[in-house]
Amino acid sequence: MYHNPVLLKESIDGLNINPSGIYVDVTFGGGGHSQEILNRLGPEGKLFAFDQDPDAVANKLKDDRFILIEENFKNIKRFLRFYGIRKVDGVLADLGVSSHQFDASERGFSTRFDGDLDMRMNQQSELSAFKVINTYSEEDLANVLFQYGELRNNRAIAKKIVEERAITPIKTSFNLKAVLKQFLPASKEHKILAQIYQAVRIEVNQELEVLKDFLIQMPLILSDTGRLSVISYHSLEDRLVKRFIQYGKFDGLPEKDFFGNVEVPMKKVGKLIIPTKEEIATNNRARSAKLRIATKS
């Protein structure tokens, strides 16, 4: 399977689908979530999806109610306007990397395969993992590893990378693993490599900035009863989603009016949802997933 959708029923239930409504899946991928939305829409319903990955675009669903927009979802408002859409009834985001992207060794997302250091979700993008590893200054590299990988020995890792690339460029996943061998004790190798890869991948795709741009647009494009359903896979993403739903901003506290009231654009629906043990047993990618649902205030 191209991609096994995580929290499928729960995330689509969260949208509270109106059969004649307009919905958006901003992370089309293998089309699993999109297909489930279409299953619940009537003939009058409409589904727009976003994906900039040519591999995902090849999975395009053949349905008259479906339109796939080959763009980054940070531009959601602008591209929906192109189609004459100003308000929608629900938006779904399944963040992170698809199973297919992890399993395609040539894409460079996985620590399991020896592939080129790529990690671009948009394969037309100038910035790749190779560029980050081989051209970023030691300080910039250390900052990326700390901010996006939450690595405490970020400076030592960055120093080692810069020393080794001066001798020969670091081109592949296994090259990078060999360079960082001293930082990868057997008991923690997978965890530390995952943190390093996460950091570089977030930098390459500007994932947190894209997520912020996207969330800020939600109060503007959701109808009065519209729903937002977001699945995140690591604390950096989840923190942004949680804070935006709670406070309408990403840092600091919301401003209060003269009477001490707080006005926020969104409000949460229900509690945080995580996968069942059964789902995790059949789909390991689900193990860190968190689903948050919100509506307009």
N, C-alpha and C positions, 0 to 999 in steps of 0.2 A: 504493500500500500504506500502511495506517495506520502501521505501524512495521516496519522491517526488522531482525529480531533479530540482535544482534552475538554472535559466538563461540557460535553456537547449538549445534553438535555438541560442541564442547569443554566448554562449561559443563554440558551435560546428561550427557555422558560422566563428568564429574567427580563427579556425584551417585551413580554406580555403582548404577543403579536396580534395586531389587528389585521384580518385577512385582506383588507383592501388598502393597507398602509404602505408607506415608503420606508425601506430599511437600507442600511449600509453595513457591509462587512469590510472593514478597512485592511484586513489581513487575509486575503483570499487563500493563498497557499495552495493546498490540495483540494479546496472547495468543500470540505466536509461540513463546516458551519453554514456556508452559503446554501448548500443543498438542503439542509434541515430547515433553514428559514423559508426557502421556496416551497418545501413540503407543507408549510403551515400558511402560506399565502394563497389567496383566491386568485381568480383570473384578473381582477382589477389591481392586485398588489404589484409592487415594483421593488427590485433589489439591485442596488449598485454595489460593486466591489472594487477595491483598490489592490493592486500589487505591481511592483516594478521589476519583479524577477521573471525573466523570459521562461524559465522552467515552469513557474506557476501559471503564466499566461497560456502555456500549452494545454493546461487543464480546463480551459474556459468551458463553462457549462452552456449547453445548447438549450436555451429557454427564452421565449420571447419576453419574459418579464425581467430578464437579467441583463445588466450592462457591466462589463469589466473595464475599469479605467486604469491604464498602465502608467500610474504615477505614484509618487510617495504620498502617503495619507496625511502628511502634514499640510497638504494643499487641499484638504477635503472641501472646505467652503467654496473656494474658487472654482473647482472642477464640477461641483454639484450645480453651481450657478450657470455654468456653461450649458448644462442640460435643463436649465430653467427650474431647478429645485432650490427652494429657499428654506424649507422646513422639512424635517423627516421625523418618523415615528420611533425610530430606534437605531442605535449604532452599536456594533459589536467589534471589539478589538481583542485578538488573541496574539499577544506580544511575543517577542523572542524569535527563535530560529525554528523552522519547520523540520520534521523528521527527515524529509528528503534532503534538505540542505546539509544536515548533519551527516547523512549517509553517503552523500556524493563527495568522494575523496578529493576530487579536483577543485571543489569549492573552498577547501581549507578551513572549514568550521570545526572539524572534529580533531581531537587529540589522538584518536584511534588509528588514523590513516596517515601515511606519508604523502601529503599533497602540497602544492605551492601555497605559500602564505598569501591568501587572497581575502576571504571573509566578507566580500562585498555582496550585499543584498541586491544592489543595483549594479549590474556588471558593466555599465557604462561609466561608473564613477571613477574619478581620478585617483582617489585615495584607497589604497589597499593595505592589508596587514603587512605586506612586504615593505611598503613605504614607511609605515609607522615604525616597524622594527629596525629598518636600515637607515632612515634619514632623520628621525626625531632626535633632538638634542637629549643628552642624558637627563637633564632636569625635566623636560617635557615628558619623556618616557616614564620617569619616576612618578610624575604627577598622574599620568594616565593609569598606571598600575595601582596607585593608592586610591584615587577617586572612584574608579570604575571596577577595580578588582578587590579593593579593601585589603591589600597586601601590606603587612607591617614592614617587611624587608624589601620594600619597593626600590629603595635607593641602591641596595646591593645588587639586586637583579638588573636594574637599569645599567649600572656600572659594568657588570659582566657582559651584557649584550653589546654595549658600545666598544668595549675592549676587543671582543671576538669579531665583530663585524669590520673592525679596522684591518683585520688579517684577511678575512674572506667574507663576502655577503652571506647573510643567513636567509636561505631561499625557501626551505621547506619546513613542515611541521616537525619532522624528525631531526633536522638540523637544529631547530630551536630547542628541542628537548635535550639534545646532546650538549648544547652550550650551557644549559641551565641545570645540568645533572647534579651539581653540588647542592642545589636548593630543593631537590626532589627526593626526600627519603621515601623508601618503598611504601611505607604505611600511609603516606600522605600525597604520593605522587599525583594521583588522579585529581584530588581536591585542589592542590596548588596549581596544576596545569589548567584546570577548569577556570580558576580565578584569573589566571594570566590571559587565557583565551577570551574570557568574558570581557575583560578590560580592553583588550585590543579591538575586539568586535564592536563594542559600544562606541569606541573612538572612530573606527572606520565608517560606521553607519550613522554616527551622531544620534544614537538611539534615544538618549534622554532628552535632547533638545527637540527631536521630532515628536516625542510623547508630550512634552510641554506645549508645543505649538498646537498639537491635535486637541488636547484637553481644553485649552483656552477657547477653542471654537465651539465646543459642545453646547454651552448655554445659548449660543447664537443660532445654531441650526436645528436644535431639538424643538419639537412642538411642545405645547404646554404640558402634555401628558407623556412626552417622549422619554424613552429609557436609554441608558448607557450601560453596556455590559462589558467589563474589561477583565481579561485573564492575564495575570503577570506571573513571572517565573523567578524573579530575584528581588531582594529587598529594596534595591535602588528604584526599580520601576514601581513596586507596590507602594513605597513611601510617597512617591509623587501622586499616584492615583488617589491614595487615601487622603493626603493633605488637600488635594484639589476638591475632592468631594466634601470634605469637612470644613475647609476654610475658604475655598475659592482662590487659593494662591499656594505657592510651593515652599515659601519660607516665611517665618514670622507669623503673627496672629492677625486675624481680620480686624478691621477698624470697627469701632462701635459708634452708634449715633448718640445724640444728646441724652437719650433715655437708656443707654446701655445695651441697646439691641444690636445684634449682629446680622448683617444681610449677606447671605452667601448664595451663589447662583444655582447650586445643586444640593440635593439632599440624598442620603443613602436610603436604599430599599433593602430591608432585611439585614441579615448578618453576613460576615465574611463566609464564603463557601470554599471548602477544600475538597479534593477528590476522596472517594471512598478507598478503603484498603483494596477492594476488588478491582477498582479501576487502575490503581497503581500497580497491582500484580500483573495486569494485562498490558499496561502502557507505562513503562518506566519514566517516560518524559513527564508524566502527570505528577510525579512525586513532590515537586516544589510549587505546583500551580496554586494560585489564589484568585478567586473570582469576587469582584466587587460590582454591585449594581447600584445605579443612581438614577434619579429623575430630576426634572427641573424643580426648583424651589417654588 
